């Protein structure tokens, strides 16, 4: 094992209670829309949101980018869902390629980044003292294979963490059972995650169409939940027409009232 030089920063930002539910519901909905849940993650209940910034370009969930755009190591920002969430522990960060929607990944997923011992200090996570099992290696899908979904996930790394057999020394990019790694190493809960779509060339196989995540419906559901004293599941995408955009790019729309309440900017991919 070896100490990882400073490759990325994880900026922890405060988030007001009135703004909490919509971003968490939105990322949960994105993961469901992209069929990451339940096809790969059986459940997804993050306690924070995660943002990827590549050379000053902040990517939105499911954004379609080229492999050249995501070649450098990203800066990763993490925002707690509410004031009860503390982000002052030790973490493991990973990037995995879960292939296109509907692909057979029973043999494992491709490891593009795996770093243990990421720490947080004064609101900023620096990995200068972390250990890289696989240093960041940007997405590189096969030409014509379609839009691959690349997940970046941050897990709690408790004191009981122990690297599984075969993961004590640096490893190149390769296929492995990531969920088994999480379990066998005693990693804690998934804190936050995001994903992007990367495609090389034109797909030669049939692709699965998906629907857009309509954030305004999430805002309405969140308001209804607060008025009845219940907690929304965050996985409903509302009613939206099927999209022929099989790259997984998501269009986001916020109502003026929802934007005012949530303090979010209206944006679209």
C-alpha positions as CSV (number, residue, x, y, z in Angstrom):
1,X,0.0,0.0,0.0
2,X,1.2,3.5,-0.5
3,X,0.1,7.0,0.5
4,X,-1.9,8.7,-2.2
5,X,-0.8,12.2,-3.2
6,X,-3.4,14.9,-3.2
7,X,-5.6,14.1,-6.1
8,X,-9.0,15.6,-5.2
9,X,-10.7,17.7,-2.6
10,X,-14.1,17.0,-1.0
11,X,-15.8,20.2,0.0
12,X,-18.4,19.9,2.7
13,X,-21.0,22.6,2.5
14,X,-23.8,23.5,5.0
15,X,-27.3,22.9,3.9
16,X,-30.4,24.6,5.4
17,X,-33.1,22.3,6.7
18,X,-35.7,23.8,4.3
19,X,-33.5,22.8,1.4
20,X,-32.7,19.2,2.5
21,X,-35.4,16.9,1.1
22,X,-35.4,18.0,-2.5
23,X,-31.7,17.3,-3.4
24,X,-31.8,13.9,-1.6
25,X,-35.1,13.0,-3.3
26,X,-33.7,14.1,-6.7
27,X,-30.6,12.0,-6.5
28,X,-32.6,9.0,-5.3
29,X,-35.0,9.5,-8.3
30,X,-32.0,9.8,-10.7
31,X,-30.6,6.5,-9.5
32,X,-34.0,4.8,-9.9
33,X,-34.5,6.4,-13.3
34,X,-31.1,5.1,-14.5
35,X,-32.0,1.7,-13.0
36,X,-29.0,1.7,-10.8
37,X,-31.6,1.1,-8.2
38,X,-32.6,-1.7,-7.8
39,X,-30.6,-3.3,-10.7
40,X,-27.3,-2.8,-8.9
41,X,-27.9,-1.1,-5.5
42,X,-30.8,-2.9,-3.9
43,X,-31.6,0.3,-1.9
44,X,-30.2,3.8,-2.0
45,X,-30.6,6.0,1.1
46,X,-27.9,8.6,1.0
47,X,-27.3,11.0,3.9
48,X,-25.6,13.6,1.7
49,X,-25.3,14.7,-1.9
50,X,-22.2,14.4,-4.0
51,X,-21.1,16.7,-6.8
52,X,-18.4,16.1,-9.4
53,X,-16.3,18.9,-10.7
54,X,-13.9,18.3,-13.6
55,X,-11.5,21.1,-14.3
56,X,-14.1,23.7,-13.2
57,X,-17.1,22.0,-14.9
58,X,-19.7,20.8,-12.5
59,X,-21.6,17.8,-13.8
60,X,-25.2,17.0,-13.0
61,X,-26.5,13.5,-12.3
62,X,-26.6,11.3,-15.5
63,X,-24.9,14.0,-17.6
64,X,-23.4,12.6,-20.8
65,X,-19.8,13.5,-21.2
66,X,-16.8,12.3,-23.3
67,X,-14.0,10.3,-21.8
68,X,-11.7,13.2,-22.5
69,X,-13.8,15.5,-20.3
70,X,-13.6,13.1,-17.3
71,X,-10.0,12.1,-17.8
72,X,-8.5,14.3,-15.0
73,X,-9.2,13.6,-11.3
74,X,-12.4,15.3,-10.2
75,X,-13.0,17.5,-7.3
76,X,-15.8,16.0,-5.3
77,X,-18.1,18.1,-3.1
78,X,-20.3,16.6,-0.5
79,X,-23.3,18.3,1.1
80,X,-25.0,17.0,4.2
81,X,-28.7,16.3,3.9
82,X,-29.4,18.1,7.2
83,X,-27.8,19.4,10.4
84,X,-27.9,16.0,12.1
85,X,-25.5,14.6,9.5
86,X,-21.8,15.0,10.4
87,X,-19.1,14.5,7.8
88,X,-16.1,14.3,10.1
89,X,-15.1,10.7,9.9
90,X,-13.0,8.5,7.6
91,X,-14.3,7.4,4.2
92,X,-13.6,5.2,1.2
93,X,-14.3,6.6,-2.3
94,X,-14.8,4.5,-5.4
95,X,-15.7,4.9,-9.1
96,X,-17.2,1.8,-10.8
97,X,-18.6,1.2,-14.3
98,X,-21.9,-0.5,-14.1
99,X,-22.2,-0.6,-17.9
100,X,-25.3,0.2,-19.9
101,X,-28.8,-0.3,-18.6
102,X,-29.7,-4.0,-18.9
103,X,-26.1,-5.2,-19.3
104,X,-25.1,-8.5,-17.6
105,X,-22.8,-7.5,-14.7
106,X,-23.1,-10.7,-12.8
107,X,-19.3,-11.2,-13.2
108,X,-18.6,-7.9,-11.6
109,X,-18.1,-4.2,-12.4
110,X,-15.0,-2.3,-13.5
111,X,-13.0,-0.5,-10.8
112,X,-11.8,2.9,-11.9
113,X,-11.0,4.4,-8.5
114,X,-10.7,3.0,-5.0
115,X,-9.1,5.0,-2.2
116,X,-9.3,4.1,1.5
117,X,-8.8,6.4,4.4
118,X,-10.1,9.7,3.0
119,X,-10.4,12.1,5.9
120,X,-12.3,15.3,6.7
121,X,-10.9,18.3,8.5
122,X,-12.3,21.8,8.8
123,X,-15.0,21.1,6.3
124,X,-12.6,19.9,3.6
125,X,-11.8,16.3,2.8
126,X,-8.2,15.9,1.6
127,X,-6.7,12.5,0.6
128,X,-3.1,13.4,1.3
129,X,-2.9,10.7,4.0
130,X,-5.2,8.2,2.2
131,X,-4.2,4.9,0.6
132,X,-4.9,4.3,-3.1
133,X,-5.7,0.8,-4.1
134,X,-6.6,2.0,-7.6
135,X,-5.6,5.6,-8.3
136,X,-8.2,7.4,-10.4
137,X,-8.3,6.1,-14.0
138,X,-11.0,8.0,-16.0
139,X,-13.9,6.3,-17.8
140,X,-13.0,4.4,-21.0
141,X,-16.0,2.5,-22.4
142,X,-15.5,0.3,-25.4
143,X,-16.4,2.0,-28.7
144,X,-20.0,1.2,-29.8
145,X,-21.0,-0.3,-26.5
146,X,-23.4,2.4,-25.6
147,X,-23.6,4.9,-22.7
148,X,-21.9,3.4,-19.6
149,X,-23.0,4.5,-16.2
150,X,-20.1,5.5,-14.0
151,X,-20.9,5.7,-10.3
152,X,-18.8,7.7,-7.8
153,X,-19.7,6.6,-4.2
154,X,-18.5,7.6,-0.8
155,X,-18.7,5.1,2.1
156,X,-18.1,5.5,5.8
157,X,-14.9,3.7,6.8
158,X,-15.2,2.6,10.4
159,X,-12.4,1.5,12.7
160,X,-13.4,-2.1,11.9
161,X,-12.5,-1.7,8.3
162,X,-10.1,-4.3,7.0
163,X,-9.0,-4.7,3.4
164,X,-10.2,-8.0,1.9
165,X,-7.7,-10.5,0.7
166,X,-6.1,-9.3,-2.6
167,X,-6.8,-5.6,-1.8
168,X,-3.8,-4.9,0.4
169,X,-1.6,-3.7,-2.4
170,X,-2.2,-1.3,-5.4
171,X,-4.2,-2.7,-8.2
172,X,-4.8,-1.6,-11.8
173,X,-8.2,-1.0,-13.4
174,X,-10.0,-4.3,-13.3
175,X,-13.3,-6.2,-12.8
176,X,-14.4,-7.1,-9.3
177,X,-17.4,-7.6,-7.1
178,X,-17.7,-4.1,-5.6
179,X,-20.7,-4.9,-3.3
180,X,-18.8,-7.9,-1.9
181,X,-15.8,-5.6,-1.3
182,X,-18.0,-3.2,0.7
183,X,-19.4,-6.1,2.8
184,X,-16.1,-8.0,3.3
185,X,-14.1,-4.9,4.2
186,X,-16.7,-3.8,6.8
187,X,-17.4,-0.5,5.2
188,X,-20.2,1.5,6.8
189,X,-23.2,3.0,5.1
190,X,-23.2,4.6,1.7
191,X,-23.0,8.3,2.5
192,X,-23.4,9.9,-1.0
193,X,-23.1,9.0,-4.6
194,X,-23.5,10.4,-8.1
195,X,-23.2,9.0,-11.6
196,X,-22.4,10.2,-15.1
197,X,-22.8,8.6,-18.6
198,X,-19.8,8.2,-20.9
199,X,-20.1,6.8,-24.4
200,X,-17.5,6.2,-27.1
201,X,-18.8,6.2,-30.7
202,X,-22.2,5.2,-31.8
203,X,-24.0,2.3,-30.0
204,X,-24.4,-0.8,-32.1
205,X,-26.7,-2.6,-29.7
206,X,-30.3,-1.8,-28.8
207,X,-30.6,0.5,-25.8
208,X,-33.2,0.9,-23.1
209,X,-35.1,4.2,-23.2
210,X,-35.7,6.0,-19.9
211,X,-37.9,8.8,-18.7
212,X,-36.7,12.2,-17.3
213,X,-36.7,13.0,-13.6
214,X,-39.1,15.9,-13.2
215,X,-37.9,17.7,-10.1
216,X,-41.0,19.8,-9.8
217,X,-43.0,16.7,-9.0
218,X,-40.5,15.9,-6.3
219,X,-40.9,19.4,-4.8
220,X,-44.7,18.8,-4.7
221,X,-44.3,15.4,-3.1
222,X,-41.9,16.9,-0.6
223,X,-44.4,19.6,0.3
224,X,-47.2,17.1,0.7
225,X,-45.0,14.9,2.9
226,X,-44.2,17.8,5.2
227,X,-47.8,18.8,5.5
228,X,-48.9,15.3,6.5
229,X,-45.9,14.7,8.7
230,X,-44.6,11.8,6.6
231,X,-41.3,11.2,4.9
232,X,-41.2,10.8,1.1
233,X,-39.4,7.9,-0.5
234,X,-37.5,10.1,-3.0
235,X,-37.8,7.6,-5.8
236,X,-40.9,8.8,-7.6
237,X,-40.2,10.5,-10.9
238,X,-43.7,11.7,-11.4
239,X,-45.4,11.5,-14.8
240,X,-43.1,12.2,-17.7
241,X,-43.1,11.2,-21.3
242,X,-40.7,8.5,-22.3
243,X,-37.5,9.9,-23.6
244,X,-35.6,8.7,-26.7
245,X,-32.4,10.0,-25.1
246,X,-30.8,6.7,-24.2
247,X,-27.6,8.3,-23.0
248,X,-29.2,8.8,-19.6
249,X,-29.0,12.6,-19.7
250,X,-31.6,14.1,-17.4
251,X,-33.7,17.2,-17.9
252,X,-34.5,19.0,-14.7
253,X,-37.4,21.4,-14.2
254,X,-38.3,23.4,-11.1
255,X,-41.5,25.3,-10.6
256,X,-41.0,28.9,-9.6
257,X,-42.5,28.2,-6.2
258,X,-40.4,25.0,-5.8
259,X,-37.3,26.9,-6.7
260,X,-38.1,29.7,-4.2
261,X,-38.7,27.2,-1.4
262,X,-35.8,25.0,-2.2
263,X,-33.4,27.8,-3.0
264,X,-32.3,25.9,-6.2
265,X,-31.4,27.3,-9.6
266,X,-33.4,26.2,-12.6
267,X,-31.1,24.2,-14.9
268,X,-31.3,21.8,-17.7
269,X,-29.0,19.4,-19.4
